């Protein structure tokens, strides 16, 4: 599933191509996604202008000039790509196509249909079901050791699972939780409320650093994810532990012959990668 860095990358690209463009045509070939696309979607969106494009958690939002906003989620395997109308050839799972100025198309493809395209009053975004119970954004100034200590102090679940809970902090995702815990030197198995202040300070910094580097690299191309221009995300090449079971830990003094390198386990049904020597 695309996480915060991938959606931030999508948002940045769409801003370059579609910001201040008018939506001149809409084609929906399948409304039955994770949530059915509203039947008033075409009427409410047609001939509006996209005045703002931003990310909220793992969603990107197209704010329109009629005080409504399109809420978009890519699900497990969905992609959005920019296409030229003259050369576009519809693929089987192209469910939504928006045509904007200069005959540029925004095409949403989702074979598994776990994504979502919804419409909401712009002023009501924060109270939408996708966002109303969310915790803080990791790049928000308020995301610091004080905030995270307060969130973790009553949690006995493992820290990896806590970081994936959007009520704790939004958008980190499985890949980046594994990476951040590695750089912070914290075992994913640790009970959340066992972390001391020094460890939480390291973890907050590691989360921000990992996400920032991933955004600059265009995200991680795992399975289906690719940028709207069709290019892959290159942060996959910089993973320290994720997907590297049995490999040597980077910048680690552990004895590979004794440890066997990076370990893989499952926590909360999600794969976790870690170094049992570095992460305590």
C-alpha positions as a Python dict, from the first residue, in 0.01 Angstrom:
ca = {
    (1, 'X'): (0, 0, 0),
    (2, 'X'): (138, 344, -83),
    (3, 'X'): (232, 521, 239),
    (4, 'X'): (299, 885, 326),
    (5, 'X'): (612, 932, 109),
    (6, 'X'): (446, 778, -197),
    (7, 'X'): (131, 990, -160),
    (8, 'X'): (340, 1302, -96),
    (9, 'X'): (527, 1224, -419),
    (10, 'X'): (199, 1182, -607),
    (11, 'X'): (69, 1509, -463),
    (12, 'X'): (384, 1700, -560),
    (13, 'X'): (366, 1575, -916),
    (14, 'X'): (-6, 1644, -958),
    (15, 'X'): (50, 1998, -835),
    (16, 'X'): (288, 2056, -1125),
    (17, 'X'): (48, 1919, -1386),
    (18, 'X'): (-311, 1982, -1271),
    (19, 'X'): (-316, 2274, -1028),
    (20, 'X'): (-552, 2552, -1148),
    (21, 'X'): (-674, 2328, -1431),
    (22, 'X'): (-1041, 2289, -1516),
    (23, 'X'): (-1198, 1943, -1514),
    (24, 'X'): (-1359, 1927, -1858),
    (25, 'X'): (-1469, 1566, -1872),
    (26, 'X'): (-1513, 1267, -1642),
    (27, 'X'): (-1539, 898, -1725),
    (28, 'X'): (-1615, 644, -1454),
    (29, 'X'): (-1621, 284, -1571),
    (30, 'X'): (-1655, 120, -1229),
    (31, 'X'): (-1802, 290, -923),
    (32, 'X'): (-1769, -12, -692),
    (33, 'X'): (-1439, 45, -518),
    (34, 'X'): (-1380, 4, -143),
    (35, 'X'): (-1652, 263, -112),
    (36, 'X'): (-1889, 327, -400),
    (37, 'X'): (-1816, 649, -589),
    (38, 'X'): (-2105, 893, -522),
    (39, 'X'): (-2357, 915, -804),
    (40, 'X'): (-2351, 1294, -787),
    (41, 'X'): (-1974, 1291, -848),
    (42, 'X'): (-1984, 1387, -1216),
    (43, 'X'): (-2238, 1666, -1171),
    (44, 'X'): (-2051, 1817, -875),
    (45, 'X'): (-1704, 1794, -1031),
    (46, 'X'): (-1754, 1871, -1401),
    (47, 'X'): (-1633, 2216, -1511),
    (48, 'X'): (-1481, 2296, -1172),
    (49, 'X'): (-1124, 2417, -1130),
    (50, 'X'): (-868, 2245, -910),
    (51, 'X'): (-749, 2524, -682),
    (52, 'X'): (-545, 2318, -434),
    (53, 'X'): (-387, 1971, -420),
    (54, 'X'): (-262, 1844, -86),
    (55, 'X'): (-197, 1528, 114),
    (56, 'X'): (-377, 1428, 432),
    (57, 'X'): (-254, 1106, 595),
    (58, 'X'): (-237, 850, 311),
    (59, 'X'): (-488, 1035, 92),
    (60, 'X'): (-442, 1311, -161),
    (61, 'X'): (-709, 1577, -187),
    (62, 'X'): (-818, 1781, -489),
    (63, 'X'): (-987, 2094, -356),
    (64, 'X'): (-1223, 2245, -612),
    (65, 'X'): (-1349, 2599, -663),
    (66, 'X'): (-1708, 2502, -579),
    (67, 'X'): (-1618, 2438, -212),
    (68, 'X'): (-1606, 2060, -262),
    (69, 'X'): (-1306, 1829, -247),
    (70, 'X'): (-1220, 1495, -405),
    (71, 'X'): (-1071, 1253, -152),
    (72, 'X'): (-851, 991, -319),
    (73, 'X'): (-695, 677, -173),
    (74, 'X'): (-494, 429, -377),
    (75, 'X'): (-570, 121, -169),
    (76, 'X'): (-332, -173, -190),
    (77, 'X'): (-241, -160, -558),
    (78, 'X'): (-398, 147, -714),
    (79, 'X'): (-206, 400, -924),
    (80, 'X'): (-276, 739, -1074),
    (81, 'X'): (-98, 833, -1394),
    (82, 'X'): (-97, 1135, -1620),
    (83, 'X'): (-177, 1057, -1982),
    (84, 'X'): (-215, 1251, -2305),
    (85, 'X'): (-569, 1227, -2444),
    (86, 'X'): (-455, 1171, -2803),
    (87, 'X'): (-237, 869, -2720),
    (88, 'X'): (-436, 726, -2428),
    (89, 'X'): (-558, 367, -2461),
    (90, 'X'): (-788, 249, -2185),
    (91, 'X'): (-667, -44, -1975),
    (92, 'X'): (-893, -301, -1813),
    (93, 'X'): (-877, -156, -1462),
    (94, 'X'): (-884, 215, -1548),
    (95, 'X'): (-1184, 305, -1332),
    (96, 'X'): (-1174, 686, -1328),
    (97, 'X'): (-1043, 929, -1588),
    (98, 'X'): (-1045, 1306, -1537),
    (99, 'X'): (-974, 1522, -1841),
    (100, 'X'): (-826, 1862, -1768),
    (101, 'X'): (-676, 2150, -1965),
    (102, 'X'): (-443, 2080, -2259),
    (103, 'X'): (-610, 1737, -2297),
    (104, 'X'): (-416, 1602, -2000),
    (105, 'X'): (-576, 1301, -1832),
    (106, 'X'): (-556, 1185, -1472),
    (107, 'X'): (-614, 809, -1487),
    (108, 'X'): (-688, 593, -1183),
    (109, 'X'): (-615, 221, -1224),
    (110, 'X'): (-685, -30, -947),
    (111, 'X'): (-704, -402, -1022),
    (112, 'X'): (-800, -499, -667),
    (113, 'X'): (-1041, -207, -619),
    (114, 'X'): (-937, -143, -257),
    (115, 'X'): (-893, 228, -325),
    (116, 'X'): (-1145, 506, -281),
    (117, 'X'): (-1267, 816, -465),
    (118, 'X'): (-1506, 1021, -257),
    (119, 'X'): (-1652, 1372, -256),
    (120, 'X'): (-1685, 1596, 46),
    (121, 'X'): (-1760, 1956, 136),
    (122, 'X'): (-1416, 2116, 168),
    (123, 'X'): (-1505, 2269, 504),
    (124, 'X'): (-1597, 1922, 637),
    (125, 'X'): (-1274, 1739, 547),
    (126, 'X'): (-1150, 1708, 905),
    (127, 'X'): (-1478, 1547, 1016),
    (128, 'X'): (-1485, 1299, 725),
    (129, 'X'): (-1474, 937, 841),
    (130, 'X'): (-1126, 887, 697),
    (131, 'X'): (-974, 1161, 914),
    (132, 'X'): (-1179, 1247, 1220),
    (133, 'X'): (-1006, 1002, 1457),
    (134, 'X'): (-654, 1051, 1322),
    (135, 'X'): (-350, 1141, 1525),
    (136, 'X'): (-93, 1399, 1425),
    (137, 'X'): (103, 1424, 1099),
    (138, 'X'): (471, 1325, 1142),
    (139, 'X'): (593, 1654, 990),
    (140, 'X'): (367, 1863, 1211),
    (141, 'X'): (559, 2082, 1459),
    (142, 'X'): (359, 1920, 1736),
    (143, 'X'): (498, 1575, 1659),
    (144, 'X'): (776, 1566, 1916),
    (145, 'X'): (892, 1354, 2208),
    (146, 'X'): (634, 1507, 2443),
    (147, 'X'): (348, 1418, 2208),
    (148, 'X'): (471, 1065, 2141),
    (149, 'X'): (547, 989, 2505),
    (150, 'X'): (192, 1092, 2591),
    (151, 'X'): (51, 867, 2318),
    (152, 'X'): (262, 566, 2418),
    (153, 'X'): (249, 584, 2797),
    (154, 'X'): (-65, 373, 2829),
    (155, 'X'): (4, 135, 2538),
    (156, 'X'): (127, -216, 2612),
    (157, 'X'): (127, -321, 2248),
    (158, 'X'): (458, -346, 2064),
    (159, 'X'): (601, -20, 1932),
    (160, 'X'): (589, -133, 1568),
    (161, 'X'): (213, -187, 1584),
    (162, 'X'): (166, 141, 1771),
    (163, 'X'): (342, 333, 1492),
    (164, 'X'): (106, 181, 1234),
    (165, 'X'): (-200, 301, 1426),
    (166, 'X'): (-323, 627, 1265),
    (167, 'X'): (-455, 734, 1605),
    (168, 'X'): (-91, 754, 1718),
    (169, 'X'): (58, 919, 1410),
    (170, 'X'): (-66, 906, 1051),
    (171, 'X'): (96, 776, 736),
    (172, 'X'): (416, 609, 853),
    (173, 'X'): (330, 266, 719),
    (174, 'X'): (500, -70, 747),
    (175, 'X'): (815, 1, 547),
    (176, 'X'): (901, 324, 722),
    (177, 'X'): (817, 199, 1070),
    (178, 'X'): (1073, -82, 1021),
    (179, 'X'): (1331, 163, 887),
    (180, 'X'): (1279, 423, 1160),
    (181, 'X'): (1300, 168, 1441),
    (182, 'X'): (1626, 39, 1294),
    (183, 'X'): (1785, 383, 1288),
    (184, 'X'): (1655, 459, 1638),
    (185, 'X'): (1799, 130, 1765),
    (186, 'X'): (1466, 17, 1909),
    (187, 'X'): (1336, -339, 1882),
    (188, 'X'): (995, -363, 1711),
    (189, 'X'): (893, -607, 1989),
    (190, 'X'): (933, -354, 2271),
    (191, 'X'): (620, -259, 2460),
    (192, 'X'): (530, 96, 2364),
    (193, 'X'): (516, 223, 2721),
    (194, 'X'): (865, 88, 2797),
    (195, 'X'): (1045, 348, 2585),
    (196, 'X'): (1228, 615, 2782),
    (197, 'X'): (1252, 982, 2685),
    (198, 'X'): (1593, 943, 2518),
    (199, 'X'): (1465, 657, 2303),
    (200, 'X'): (1151, 848, 2203),
    (201, 'X'): (1363, 1150, 2100),
    (202, 'X'): (1570, 922, 1876),
    (203, 'X'): (1256, 763, 1733),
    (204, 'X'): (1087, 1094, 1647),
    (205, 'X'): (1403, 1209, 1468),
    (206, 'X'): (1438, 877, 1284),
    (207, 'X'): (1077, 886, 1165),
    (208, 'X'): (1113, 1237, 1024),
    (209, 'X'): (1453, 1163, 867),
    (210, 'X'): (1339, 839, 701),
    (211, 'X'): (1019, 992, 564),
    (212, 'X'): (1203, 1300, 436),
    (213, 'X'): (1464, 1090, 254),
    (214, 'X'): (1191, 866, 108),
    (215, 'X'): (999, 1166, -27),
    (216, 'X'): (1313, 1305, -189),
    (217, 'X'): (1370, 966, -354),
    (218, 'X'): (1012, 947, -485),
    (219, 'X'): (898, 681, -239),
    (220, 'X'): (948, 306, -246),
    (221, 'X'): (834, 98, -542),
    (222, 'X'): (710, -221, -379),
    (223, 'X'): (475, -428, -595),
    (224, 'X'): (251, -188, -790),
    (225, 'X'): (351, 161, -681),
    (226, 'X'): (487, 402, -939),
    (227, 'X'): (483, 779, -972),
    (228, 'X'): (220, 952, -1190),
    (229, 'X'): (476, 991, -1470),
    (230, 'X'): (527, 613, -1474),
    (231, 'X'): (867, 621, -1304),
    (232, 'X'): (945, 408, -999),
    (233, 'X'): (1034, 536, -654),
    (234, 'X'): (1402, 494, -575),
    (235, 'X'): (1398, 482, -195),
    (236, 'X'): (1374, 104, -227),
    (237, 'X'): (1747, 115, -305),
    (238, 'X'): (1812, 285, 29),
    (239, 'X'): (1623, 48, 257),
    (240, 'X'): (1837, -45, 556),
    (241, 'X'): (1634, -347, 668),
    (242, 'X'): (1297, -370, 496),
    (243, 'X'): (1289, -666, 256),
    (244, 'X'): (1651, -758, 338),
    (245, 'X'): (1614, -1070, 547),
    (246, 'X'): (1945, -1255, 582),
    (247, 'X'): (2154, -965, 457),
    (248, 'X'): (2422, -778, 651),
    (249, 'X'): (2300, -482, 854),
    (250, 'X'): (2427, -147, 723),
    (251, 'X'): (2645, 57, 962),
    (252, 'X'): (2615, -212, 1226),
    (253, 'X'): (2892, -379, 1426),
    (254, 'X'): (2709, -708, 1477),
    (255, 'X'): (2889, -1030, 1378),
    (256, 'X'): (2708, -1150, 1066),
    (257, 'X'): (2845, -1504, 1109),
    (258, 'X'): (2676, -1523, 1448),
    (259, 'X'): (2355, -1331, 1387),
    (260, 'X'): (2280, -1430, 1029),
    (261, 'X'): (2204, -1069, 947),
    (262, 'X'): (1866, -900, 928),
    (263, 'X'): (1574, -1092, 1074),
    (264, 'X'): (1214, -1108, 960),
    (265, 'X'): (914, -1157, 1184),
    (266, 'X'): (541, -1081, 1177),
    (267, 'X'): (376, -835, 1413),
    (268, 'X'): (7, -761, 1387),
    (269, 'X'): (-2, -955, 1060),
    (270, 'X'): (263, -731, 900),
    (271, 'X'): (619, -823, 811),
    (272, 'X'): (887, -663, 1027),
    (273, 'X'): (1259, -649, 955),
    (274, 'X'): (1517, -573, 1221),
    (275, 'X'): (1867, -630, 1358),
    (276, 'X'): (1851, -814, 1689),
    (277, 'X'): (2194, -679, 1791),
    (278, 'X'): (2142, -310, 1713),
    (279, 'X'): (1778, -286, 1815),
    (280, 'X'): (1710, -333, 2185),
}
